[in-house]
Amino acid sequence: MNTVFKPFKYTDVILVFIFIFLMPLKVSAQQCSTIKFASTTKNNESYVAMITQHNGEIIEKVDNKWDIYNEEHEYYLEEGQHSLIVEQWPTEVFRFLRKNNRISSKHTPVDTQFQTILINLKAGYYYELEFLSQTQKRPKVVVKRVNKKACKAETDWLSQDLILPAKKSVNQTNIEHEPIALPKALEYRLRKLMTKINTYHKDLSDDSYNNFITSNIDQFFGASFDNEYVNDGSAIQILSVRPFSLASQLNFKSGDKITHFNGIKIKRYDEDRKYRGQELPTSMQLNLYTRTLHIDDEFKATVIRNAEKVEISGKFAPKIFPEVNYQIVSRSNSDNKQTLINALALPSQLHFEFEELIMEIKTFYQKRGYNDSHVKITRDEKLDNVFGFSGKGVLEQGEIGLKIENIIPDSLAQQFNLQVGDIIIAINGTNTNSSNLKKLLDSISKQTAGTALNLTVKRENRQFTIDQVYQPEKLVGFDLAIDLHSIEVIRTALNQVKRRTKRDHLTFPNHNRHYRPGSNSGTRSPYPLKGPVAPRNGSN
């Protein structure tokens, strides 16, 4: 099974154009703060650090190369919140860097590292930052020292043009906390997921209870394909479609057999003279088509569904995830608000779950006409009194009980080893009947933590008792901020790319990365492009 996914070619191009919307503005000197990076030493070699991206805008490293090399460069930033990408270079190699990141091959490979940070700055303060890159741990940027010191722009009016503007943060929007209550099911999933994320933070053992995730384009088309061609090699078959994905939005269904993209038949073999006769992986077919599309272009496909031909047409509009930051708040780390937050990459499955849930929350608010630039959700620490099963009352062999129809994963019900189909006929020694069933079920969630809970259960042809300690999970408190404005920034930048170039195309690369006929050459797309054909350089 091939799962078709990522990286879009536009991702890098966005960074070039996004500065159009985030150009530095003149800021009064009273609002200015200063950042300077301390040099570091690793393996007896000196390293320098610099800002290479500010709120999505590329900052050319060589523009201030000698000041950076001599450890004299200062950055002036408006008071407020800033997202930065910080790079670290060996000092003696950095001096040979030329424009557009070009460097002589005799100085490569270069031991460079980068880290994304979110920093909150106060006017009139001087922040000295240090880039730490231990081999055993993930790199991070730390505040080495903070001094109260006037920004240079207060005395040098020419420097005002160099002040980098703060982003519009959630604290500047004056929005109410949670203006619209989340549905119970969505609320519960959020509480459970944030608790799971907190467990991951604890396992890191570095007191990192804050995090932020930058806005990005969805990496997945959202469909998995059979490895084998069907219909005598004239079609590719979809095995599954992920809910809320681009494939789902385009109305693809499991079992669909795609015969055409944009009116052109699926071709099983590469007809390019150089690779003639080699079979293309089924997932490559989608890749060849999407590489010809720009954002919001029309996506066309013909499928066979239940023995009938169906035409699929819709916008090629991959989802854009908003920027999100969160702080875990519990009794053990209640004072955890920091000036600087290092972006932490969550494990892939946890990251996937988090982004999916954030997109559901975003969609929920937008469908209800929510127009503010941020959504802020704040929760206090509490016990999870949801036992985790649902069912219906039944009468079986003269006894009334609750027949379980659903069990929430990782819930107390699962920990008590209950199963779908079980019938609960007594709770804490009291038999259930038509008049007390609801009351007894409600009593479970009111049980005191640490006390025994006794359930009498019928399963198939046997009856048994489950007697365990009722110990509900502690759900962590958290502050969660979703930056809805960041979606519009990326979308506008994508449209700028679309208008300015016809040579860069969104691509969902082939999952089978081993497939690449020839050494450095790509496979020619059989689908007509809307603009000039990009050089065939092997990059999808």
Secondary structure in CASP SS format (residue, H / E / C, confidence):
PFRMAT SS
TARGET T0000
AUTHOR 0000-0000-0000
METHOD secondary structure of the structure
MODEL  1
M C 1.00
N E 1.00
T E 1.00
V E 1.00
F E 1.00
K C 1.00
P C 1.00
F C 1.00
K C 1.00
Y H 1.00
T H 1.00
D H 1.00
V H 1.00
I H 1.00
L H 1.00
V H 1.00
F H 1.00
I H 1.00
F H 1.00
I H 1.00
F H 1.00
L C 1.00
M C 1.00
P C 1.00
L C 1.00
K C 1.00
V C 1.00
S C 1.00
A H 1.00
Q H 1.00
Q H 1.00
C E 1.00
S E 1.00
T E 1.00
I E 1.00
K E 1.00
F E 1.00
A E 1.00
S C 1.00
T E 1.00
T E 1.00
K E 1.00
N C 1.00
N C 1.00
E E 1.00
S E 1.00
Y E 1.00
V E 1.00
A E 1.00
M E 1.00
I E 1.00
T E 1.00
Q E 1.00
H E 1.00
N C 1.00
G C 1.00
E E 1.00
I E 1.00
I C 1.00
E C 1.00
K H 1.00
V H 1.00
D H 1.00
N H 1.00
K H 1.00
W H 1.00
D H 1.00
I H 1.00
Y H 1.00
N C 1.00
E C 1.00
E C 1.00
H C 1.00
E C 1.00
Y E 1.00
Y E 1.00
L E 1.00
E E 1.00
E C 1.00
G E 1.00
Q E 1.00
H E 1.00
S E 1.00
L E 1.00
I E 1.00
V E 1.00
E E 1.00
Q E 1.00
W E 1.00
P E 1.00
T H 1.00
E H 1.00
V H 1.00
F H 1.00
R C 1.00
F C 1.00
L C 1.00
R E 1.00
K H 1.00
N H 1.00
N H 1.00
R E 1.00
I C 1.00
S C 1.00
S H 1.00
K H 1.00
H H 1.00
T C 1.00
P C 1.00
V C 1.00
D C 1.00
T C 1.00
Q E 1.00
F E 1.00
Q E 1.00
T E 1.00
I E 1.00
L E 1.00
I E 1.00
N E 1.00
L E 1.00
K C 1.00
A C 1.00
G C 1.00
Y E 1.00
Y E 1.00
Y E 1.00
E E 1.00
L E 1.00
E E 1.00
F E 1.00
L E 1.00
S C 1.00
Q C 1.00
T C 1.00
Q C 1.00
K C 1.00
R C 1.00
P C 1.00
K E 1.00
V E 1.00
V E 1.00
V E 1.00
K E 1.00
R E 1.00
V E 1.00
N E 1.00
K E 1.00
K C 1.00
A C 1.00
C C 1.00
K H 1.00
A H 1.00
E H 1.00
T C 1.00
D C 1.00
W H 1.00
L H 1.00
S H 1.00
Q H 1.00
D H 1.00
L H 1.00
I C 1.00
L E 1.00
P C 1.00
A C 1.00
K E 1.00
K C 1.00
S C 1.00
V H 1.00
N H 1.00
Q H 1.00
T C 1.00
N C 1.00
I C 1.00
E C 1.00
H C 1.00
E C 1.00
P C 1.00
I C 1.00
A C 1.00
L C 1.00
P C 1.00
K H 1.00
A H 1.00
L H 1.00
E H 1.00
Y H 1.00
R H 1.00
L H 1.00
R H 1.00
K H 1.00
L H 1.00
M H 1.00
T H 1.00
K H 1.00
I H 1.00
N H 1.00
T H 1.00
Y H 1.00
H H 1.00
K H 1.00
D H 1.00
L H 1.00
S C 1.00
D C 1.00
D C 1.00
S C 1.00
Y C 1.00
N E 1.00
N E 1.00
F E 1.00
I E 1.00
T C 1.00
S C 1.00
N E 1.00
I E 1.00
D C 1.00
Q C 1.00
F E 1.00
F E 1.00
G E 1.00
A E 1.00
S E 1.00
F E 1.00
D C 1.00
N C 1.00
E C 1.00
Y C 1.00
V E 1.00
N C 1.00
D C 1.00
G C 1.00
S C 1.00
A E 1.00
I E 1.00
Q E 1.00
I E 1.00
L E 1.00
S E 1.00
V E 1.00
R C 1.00
P C 1.00
F C 1.00
S C 1.00
L H 1.00
A H 1.00
S H 1.00
Q H 1.00
L C 1.00
N C 1.00
F C 1.00
K C 1.00
S C 1.00
G C 1.00
D C 1.00
K E 1.00
I E 1.00
T E 1.00
H E 1.00
F E 1.00
N C 1.00
G C 1.00
I E 1.00
K E 1.00
I C 1.00
K C 1.00
R C 1.00
Y E 1.00
D C 1.00
E C 1.00
D C 1.00
R H 1.00
K H 1.00
Y H 1.00
R C 1.00
G C 1.00
Q C 1.00
E E 1.00
L C 1.00
P C 1.00
T H 1.00
S H 1.00
M H 1.00
Q H 1.00
L H 1.00
N H 1.00
L H 1.00
Y H 1.00
T H 1.00
R C 1.00
T C 1.00
L C 1.00
H C 1.00
I C 1.00
D C 1.00
D C 1.00
E E 1.00
F E 1.00
K E 1.00
A E 1.00
T E 1.00
V E 1.00
I E 1.00
R E 1.00
N C 1.00
A C 1.00
E E 1.00
K E 1.00
V E 1.00
E E 1.00
I E 1.00
S E 1.00
G E 1.00
K E 1.00
F C 1.00
A C 1.00
P C 1.00
K C 1.00
I E 1.00
F E 1.00
P C 1.00
E E 1.00
V E 1.00
N E 1.00
Y E 1.00
Q E 1.00
I E 1.00
V E 1.00
S C 1.00
R H 1.00
S H 1.00
N H 1.00
S C 1.00
D C 1.00
N C 1.00
K C 1.00
Q C 1.00
T C 1.00
L E 1.00
I E 1.00
N E 1.00
A C 1.00
L C 1.00
A C 1.00
L C 1.00
P C 1.00
S H 1.00
Q H 1.00
L H 1.00
H H 1.00
F H 1.00
E H 1.00
F H 1.00
E H 1.00
E H 1.00
L H 1.00
I H 1.00
M H 1.00
E H 1.00
I H 1.00
K H 1.00
T H 1.00
F H 1.00
Y H 1.00
Q H 1.00
K H 1.00
R C 1.00
G C 1.00
Y C 1.00
N C 1.00
D C 1.00
S C 1.00
H E 1.00
V E 1.00
K E 1.00
I E 1.00
T E 1.00
R E 1.00
D C 1.00
E C 1.00
K E 1.00
L E 1.00
D C 1.00
N C 1.00
V C 1.00
F C 1.00
G C 1.00
F E 1.00
S E 1.00
G E 1.00
K E 1.00
G E 1.00
V E 1.00
L E 1.00
E E 1.00
Q C 1.00
G C 1.00
E E 1.00
I E 1.00
G E 1.00
L E 1.00
K E 1.00
I E 1.00
E E 1.00
N E 1.00
I E 1.00
I C 1.00
P C 1.00
D C 1.00
S C 1.00
L H 1.00
A H 1.00
Q H 1.00
Q H 1.00
F C 1.00
N C 1.00
L C 1.00
Q C 1.00
V C 1.00
G C 1.00
D C 1.00
I E 1.00
I E 1.00
I E 1.00
A E 1.00
I E 1.00
N C 1.00
G C 1.00
T E 1.00
N E 1.00
T C 1.00
N C 1.00
S C 1.00
S C 1.00
N C 1.00
L H 1.00
K H 1.00
K H 1.00
L H 1.00
L H 1.00
D H 1.00
S H 1.00
I H 1.00
S H 1.00
K C 1.00
Q C 1.00
T C 1.00
A C 1.00
G C 1.00
T E 1.00
A E 1.00
L E 1.00
N E 1.00
L E 1.00
T E 1.00
V E 1.00
K E 1.00
R E 1.00
E C 1.00
N C 1.00
R E 1.00
Q E 1.00
F E 1.00
T E 1.00
I E 1.00
D E 1.00
Q E 1.00
V E 1.00
Y E 1.00
Q C 1.00
P C 1.00
E C 1.00
K E 1.00
L E 1.00
V C 1.00
G E 1.00
F E 1.00
D E 1.00
L E 1.00
A E 1.00
I E 1.00
D E 1.00
L C 1.00
H H 1.00
S H 1.00
I H 1.00
E H 1.00
V H 1.00
I H 1.00
R H 1.00
T H 1.00
A H 1.00
L H 1.00
N H 1.00
Q H 1.00
V H 1.00
K H 1.00
R H 1.00
R H 1.00
T C 1.00
K C 1.00
R C 1.00
D C 1.00
H C 1.00
L C 1.00
T C 1.00
F C 1.00
P C 1.00
N C 1.00
H C 1.00
N C 1.00
R C 1.00
H C 1.00
Y C 1.00
R C 1.00
P C 1.00
G C 1.00
S C 1.00
N C 1.00
S C 1.00
G C 1.00
T C 1.00
R C 1.00
S C 1.00
P C 1.00
Y C 1.00
P C 1.00
L C 1.00
K C 1.00
G C 1.00
P C 1.00
V C 1.00
A C 1.00
P C 1.00
R C 1.00
N C 1.00
G C 1.00
S C 1.00
N C 1.00
END
